[in-house]
């Protein structure tokens, strides 16, 4: 999908996003990323940058969703696999991406981590119209705030802070919220 | 022309010899018997005349009575050969005449003679014996003797000799017949055997000549076939040489094609490397544009233009990447095709090399075949010459055998006789050129 389509799809996303989060009244710009057959949307305000997926060093005794660590301009960033965190099932689409795998770096305060994406489809405007709670599939993780349709694809809306907290929790370390609350 | 048989000839010869011997023997005996009888008659006549002359000499000398003289003649009266006795005086007058038998032709011989004379005239033997007294011729005694007894003896002797000669002749004929048969039979058997053998030899010679002719024909046909094979081998050699040249050129061409395709592959690899670099640049450009759009979006309304430019840059980068992806696909297809072409070229080279080796082998085999064919052709020529010589010898043998057949037939005809005509008939029964003469023992010469 080209940047024009993304740009033109901003209005479409606004129109089809009837099941957006109820708490969000203003429009939100989401970055759409693809992993296998699944699409995910992340608020651009939580995205630090998008980088090339370089060499990822696996960390011994790390849980399965922690793919390893990599360096981005001198910073050591943890690389997380959404595939393992969402459901643990393979989400390979079989499609050949035009670009190389990306690392979407999300940040919540001082904490940041990178999510592996096979493709980035750019940004789109999302206007939540209704409460997304009813659209949440049963048993889905807490960092998935809801789902909506975009150009015939089902997009899962990710909450970056909750995603970071969930990853930290699964890794047995304190989440940013847990660190702040006490 | 009729030819007498050997036995007939032998019989005729021996019989002729016997006949000649018998004739000579008979002639000799008859002549000899006649001469002896004549000599004996003359001796008797002369002796008798001398005795009479002395007996009647006194009577004539004294001119006595004739009765006394006739008493002297009484001693010889009744002699079977005495015809007449006439006593002449010296003056030629007849003193005494005595004739008891009829006078045969020729008459008396009356004349004086001072010596004893014997003359033969016709059937008479005349004797003139002088009559002497005291050494003086006083007359002549003329006496005539008949030769009839002598002739009778000669005829008797002749009959005896002829009979004896006839018996000898018959015995000789029989001996000749048996002897000729003894000689002719083995010769006839030998002639018959020789005829059969010579005919067999002639037949074998003709058969061998026919076989040699067929062999010569077969050799000629084989030589013709070998010439055709030689021409075919030469043509195959020329064709294989052409195939060899084409195969070598094909090998060279296939190697050039493989080399060119390899160069094309190298260029494709280089293009792929350049495309990878372009792809990397486009990817980085896309990434930069994405981050620029992200930053523009974070900047809010102020960064909207920046976001649009970044989005345009992403569009360009994606277009470049799609183009590169299309070029990559084309390159992959071209690489696959070139690899297939390289593989096909290598296989073509291998096949061409195999074809070259096969063409060389064919050329070598054809060359060997041509040499072998030429060798066989020369052998055929030698064999044909040998067979021709053998056929010529066979013809000579056949001619000799034919001459031998003729000689054997001639010998057979010569040996065959009237009583030995069976071989001739057997010979005719065997289809010989000679024909039998129905037991005559003589055959017509061809």
Boltz contact constraints between the chains, C-beta under 6 A:
constraints:
  - contact:
      token1: [A, 2]
      token2: [B, 315]
      max_distance: 6.0
  - contact:
      token1: [A, 2]
      token2: [B, 318]
      max_distance: 6.0
  - contact:
      token1: [A, 3]
      token2: [B, 311]
      max_distance: 6.0
  - contact:
      token1: [A, 3]
      token2: [B, 314]
      max_distance: 6.0
  - contact:
      token1: [A, 3]
      token2: [B, 315]
      max_distance: 6.0
  - contact:
      token1: [A, 4]
      token2: [B, 315]
      max_distance: 6.0
  - contact:
      token1: [A, 7]
      token2: [B, 311]
      max_distance: 6.0
  - contact:
      token1: [A, 29]
      token2: [B, 297]
      max_distance: 6.0
  - contact:
      token1: [A, 44]
      token2: [B, 294]
      max_distance: 6.0
  - contact:
      token1: [A, 44]
      token2: [B, 297]
      max_distance: 6.0
  - contact:
      token1: [A, 49]
      token2: [B, 291]
      max_distance: 6.0
  - contact:
      token1: [A, 50]
      token2: [B, 290]
      max_distance: 6.0
  - contact:
      token1: [A, 50]
      token2: [B, 291]
      max_distance: 6.0
  - contact:
      token1: [A, 98]
      token2: [B, 321]
      max_distance: 6.0
  - contact:
      token1: [A, 99]
      token2: [B, 283]
      max_distance: 6.0
  - contact:
      token1: [A, 99]
      token2: [B, 286]
      max_distance: 6.0
  - contact:
      token1: [A, 100]
      token2: [B, 283]
      max_distance: 6.0
  - contact:
      token1: [A, 120]
      token2: [B, 290]
      max_distance: 6.0
  - contact:
      token1: [A, 123]
      token2: [B, 297]
      max_distance: 6.0
